[in-house]
Amino acid sequence: MGEMVLMREEDVNLDAVRARFSNVLKRHSELAERLSRDSDKSIFERLQREFEAARASQTQELSLEGEQWNDGLLATIRERVHMEAERKAMQMPGDTTQLPSPFHEKITYKVGNKFICCLDGARIGIQYETSFAGESCDLYHCVLESKSFLEKMTVLEHTVPFFLPIREAENEFLSSNAIKFIDHVGDLLQAYVDRREQVRLIKELYGNQIGELYHSLPYHMIEFVLEDFDSKVTVSLRYADLISTLPSGVSVLAWPMHQSRKSSDTIPLSQKGNGVGSHPIPARLTYAEDALRTMSLPEAYAEIVLNLPQALQDMFEHTSST
């Protein structure tokens, strides 16, 4: 009897620790989101106005596909911004006479989810337009500059979330392959939004079935718990890199909680004291793991829940027979 009381006290203590930990994680997530949003807000608004002005003043917008987006085109864009900056620098203060521009057209470029334009001050602006399930999501910006046409470009400012490694990408790609850098940042942003929206959608659709849900800021580590059907199901997802939208590491375990509690009451006290039967052994739900590796999270979730009752029944019958 005393042992059963002790086990209940341990359960209560564990629940209390879990509740405190959950609250800390929630507060950390809210604080990180607020800090990121507030620090980037003024930069975002200013850059958004610049991009809107650039599109309003354009004389032509070119949509590029495949090999049309290449180093030669980027070199042309760089030449344009530097020559325009030099022309304006030659303008005497107070002189209202406009020096002739070597370029008669103001061209902007659309490459996939990227909008590229020339900004004042020898700057190249890239606006990334993310989406999910065919619907537009967030806009992000990255501004590149170089001191001269012959010098390497650097990231002057951006509105990429602080937890995505844009500076690492700059060091790895920008000096040697600017095209790859621009595309890689776009891939990072789109994959982040995709993972984030997948989690948002399962919370929106199935929030009443999810007891606990944790995730990292870039959503490359996700864990949640389902408690139903006389069991506790834990799901753990890990993504190989930040441009992945499907997990590479998946673990789905079913814990027969209620069954284990009932069976533990029939175990002799001598065996309980030795730890026999005191901890239920989880079973892997391989069908659920396969679904999560090949489907988006909302689709996989629906597949898991649809087949969960039968999978748990089969698991319990196998456990009972052994």
C-alpha positions in Angstrom: 0.0 0.0 0.0 2.8 2.3 0.9 4.5 1.6 -2.4 1.4 2.5 -4.4 1.2 5.8 -2.5 4.8 6.5 -3.3 4.2 5.8 -7.0 1.3 8.2 -7.0 3.5 10.9 -5.4 6.1 10.3 -8.0 3.5 10.8 -10.7 2.3 14.0 -9.2 5.9 15.3 -8.9 6.6 14.4 -12.5 3.5 16.1 -13.7 4.4 19.3 -11.7 7.9 19.3 -13.2 6.5 18.8 -16.7 4.0 21.6 -16.3 6.7 24.0 -15.1 9.0 23.0 -18.0 6.1 23.4 -20.5 5.5 26.9 -19.2 9.2 27.9 -19.5 9.3 26.6 -23.1 6.1 28.6 -23.9 7.5 31.8 -22.4 10.8 31.3 -24.2 9.1 30.8 -27.5 6.9 33.9 -27.0 9.9 36.1 -25.9 12.0 35.0 -28.9 9.2 35.6 -31.3 8.6 39.1 -29.9 12.2 40.1 -29.8 12.7 39.0 -33.4 9.5 40.7 -34.6 10.2 44.0 -32.8 13.8 44.3 -33.8 13.1 43.6 -37.5 9.9 45.7 -37.7 11.4 49.0 -38.5 13.9 47.5 -41.0 11.1 45.5 -42.6 8.8 48.6 -43.0 11.6 50.7 -44.5 12.8 48.0 -46.9 9.2 47.2 -47.9 8.7 50.8 -48.9 11.9 50.8 -51.0 10.8 47.6 -52.8 7.3 49.0 -53.4 8.8 52.2 -54.8 11.2 50.1 -57.1 8.3 48.1 -58.5 6.2 51.3 -59.0 9.0 52.9 -61.0 10.0 49.9 -63.1 9.6 50.1 -66.8 9.8 46.3 -67.3 9.6 43.2 -65.1 11.3 40.0 -66.5 10.4 36.5 -65.3 13.4 34.3 -65.4 13.4 30.5 -65.5 16.2 27.9 -65.4 19.5 29.0 -66.9 18.2 32.5 -67.5 19.1 33.2 -63.9 22.9 33.0 -64.1 26.1 34.7 -63.1 26.1 36.9 -66.3 22.7 38.4 -65.5 23.8 39.1 -61.9 26.9 40.8 -63.2 24.7 43.0 -65.4 22.6 43.9 -62.4 25.7 44.8 -60.4 27.0 46.9 -63.3 23.7 48.8 -63.4 23.6 49.7 -59.7 27.2 50.8 -59.7 27.0 53.0 -62.8 23.8 54.5 -61.5 25.5 55.2 -58.1 28.4 56.9 -59.9 26.1 59.0 -62.0 24.4 60.3 -58.9 27.7 60.9 -57.1 28.8 63.2 -60.0 25.7 65.3 -59.4 26.7 68.6 -57.8 24.8 69.6 -54.6 22.0 71.9 -55.5 22.3 71.1 -59.2 18.8 70.3 -60.5 20.1 69.2 -63.9 19.8 65.5 -64.3 22.9 63.8 -65.8 21.9 61.3 -68.5 21.6 57.7 -67.3 23.3 55.0 -69.3 20.2 52.8 -68.8 16.9 53.9 -70.2 15.0 51.1 -68.5 14.4 50.2 -64.9 14.1 46.4 -65.0 13.2 44.2 -62.1 13.5 40.4 -62.1 11.2 37.6 -60.9 13.0 34.3 -60.2 10.7 31.7 -58.6 9.8 33.1 -55.2 12.4 35.9 -55.5 11.9 39.5 -56.6 15.3 41.2 -57.5 15.7 44.9 -58.1 18.3 47.7 -58.1 18.2 50.0 -55.1 19.9 53.4 -54.5 23.5 53.4 -53.2 24.9 50.5 -55.3 22.6 48.1 -53.6 20.9 45.0 -54.9 17.6 44.0 -53.1 16.1 40.6 -53.0 12.6 40.1 -51.7 11.5 36.6 -50.9 7.9 35.7 -51.1 7.0 32.5 -49.2 3.9 30.4 -49.4 2.1 27.4 -48.0 -0.5 25.2 -49.7 -0.8 27.8 -52.5 -1.4 30.7 -50.1 1.0 33.6 -49.7 2.7 33.8 -46.4 5.5 36.1 -45.1 7.8 38.5 -47.1 11.5 38.6 -46.3 14.3 40.9 -47.6 18.0 40.8 -48.1 20.1 43.7 -49.3 23.5 43.2 -50.9 26.2 45.8 -51.5 29.8 46.1 -52.7 32.2 49.0 -52.6 33.0 48.6 -56.3 32.0 46.3 -59.2 35.2 44.3 -58.7 34.8 43.7 -55.0 32.8 40.9 -53.4 29.3 41.6 -52.2 28.3 41.5 -48.6 25.0 41.4 -46.8 24.2 44.9 -45.7 20.9 44.2 -44.0 18.1 41.7 -44.0 14.8 40.7 -42.3 15.6 36.9 -42.2 14.8 35.5 -38.8 17.8 35.5 -36.5 17.8 31.8 -35.9 18.3 31.0 -39.6 22.0 30.9 -40.6 22.2 33.7 -43.2 25.7 34.8 -42.0 27.0 31.3 -42.4 25.5 31.2 -45.9 27.2 34.5 -46.6 30.6 33.2 -45.5 30.2 30.0 -47.5 28.6 31.1 -50.7 28.5 34.9 -51.4 32.1 35.6 -52.3 32.4 32.6 -54.6 28.8 32.0 -55.9 26.4 34.8 -55.3 23.6 33.0 -57.3 23.9 30.0 -54.9 23.8 32.3 -51.9 20.6 34.1 -53.1 18.9 30.8 -53.9 20.0 29.1 -50.7 18.5 31.9 -48.5 15.3 31.5 -50.5 15.3 27.7 -49.8 16.0 28.3 -46.1 13.1 30.7 -45.7 10.6 28.7 -47.7 11.4 25.5 -45.8 11.2 27.3 -42.5 7.7 28.7 -43.4 6.6 25.2 -44.6 7.6 23.5 -41.4 6.1 26.2 -39.3 2.8 26.2 -41.2 2.6 22.4 -41.0 2.8 22.6 -37.2 0.3 25.5 -37.1 -2.1 23.5 -39.2 -2.1 20.4 -37.0 -2.6 22.5 -33.9 -5.5 24.2 -35.6 -7.1 21.0 -36.9 -6.2 18.6 -34.1 -5.3 20.7 -31.1 -7.8 19.0 -28.9 -6.1 15.6 -29.4 -2.5 16.9 -28.8 -1.5 17.0 -25.1 1.9 18.5 -25.5 3.8 20.0 -28.4 7.3 21.4 -28.4 9.5 22.7 -31.3 12.7 24.5 -31.9 12.6 28.1 -33.2 13.4 26.9 -36.8 11.0 24.0 -36.4 13.7 21.5 -37.3 13.0 19.6 -34.0 9.4 18.8 -33.3 7.9 16.7 -30.6 4.3 16.1 -29.5 2.2 13.7 -27.5 -1.2 12.1 -28.1 -3.0 10.6 -25.2 -6.0 8.5 -26.3 -7.1 4.9 -26.9 -5.8 3.8 -23.4 -2.3 4.7 -24.5 0.2 7.6 -24.8 1.8 8.1 -28.2 4.9 10.2 -28.5 6.1 11.6 -31.8 9.6 13.0 -32.3 10.8 14.5 -35.6 14.3 15.6 -36.6 15.2 17.3 -39.9 18.5 16.6 -41.5 19.0 20.3 -42.4 17.1 23.6 -42.4 16.1 23.3 -46.1 14.2 20.0 -45.5 10.4 19.9 -45.3 10.2 16.2 -44.5 11.9 14.7 -41.4 14.9 12.4 -41.7 14.7 11.1 -38.1 11.3 9.9 -36.9 10.3 8.1 -33.7 6.7 7.2 -32.9 6.2 5.2 -29.6 3.0 3.9 -28.0 3.0 3.5 -24.3 0.2 1.2 -23.0 -0.3 3.3 -19.9 -3.6 2.1 -18.5 -2.9 -1.5 -19.3 0.4 -1.4 -17.6 -1.2 0.2 -14.5 -3.9 -2.6 -14.4 -1.3 -5.3 -14.8 1.0 -3.9 -12.2 -1.7 -4.4 -9.6 -1.5 -8.1 -10.1 2.3 -8.3 -9.9 3.6 -9.6 -6.5 5.2 -7.0 -4.3 8.5 -8.9 -4.4 8.7 -8.4 -8.2 7.6 -4.8 -7.9 10.4 -4.1 -5.5 12.8 -5.5 -8.1 11.4 -3.2 -10.7 9.7 -5.9 -12.7 6.6 -4.6 -14.4 6.9 -1.1 -12.9 7.7 0.5 -16.2 5.7 -0.3 -19.3 7.7 -1.0 -22.5 6.8 1.2 -25.5 6.2 -0.2 -28.9 7.2 1.4 -32.2 4.4 2.3 -34.6 6.3 1.8 -37.8 3.3 2.6 -40.0 3.2 6.0 -38.4 6.9 6.6 -38.9 6.7 5.7 -42.5 3.8 8.1 -43.0 5.7 11.0 -41.4 8.8 10.3 -43.6 6.8 10.5 -46.8 3.9 12.9 -46.2 3.4 16.4 -44.9 2.8 16.6 -41.2 -1.0 17.3 -41.4 -1.5 14.4 -44.0 0.6 12.0 -41.9 -1.2 13.0 -38.7 -4.6 12.1 -40.3 -3.2 8.8 -41.5 -1.8 8.0 -38.1 -5.1 8.8 -36.2 -7.1 6.9 -38.8 -5.2 3.7 -38.2 -4.2 4.2 -34.6 -7.1 2.2 -32.9 -6.3 -1.0 -35.0 -2.6 -0.6 -34.5 -2.9 -0.2 -30.7 -5.3 -3.2 -30.6 -2.8 -5.4 -32.5 0.0 -4.2 -30.2 -2.0 -4.9 -27.0 -3.0 -8.4 -28.3 0.6 -9.2 -29.1 1.7 -8.0 -25.7 -0.9 -10.0 -23.9 -0.1 -13.2 -25.9 3.6 -12.9 -25.0 
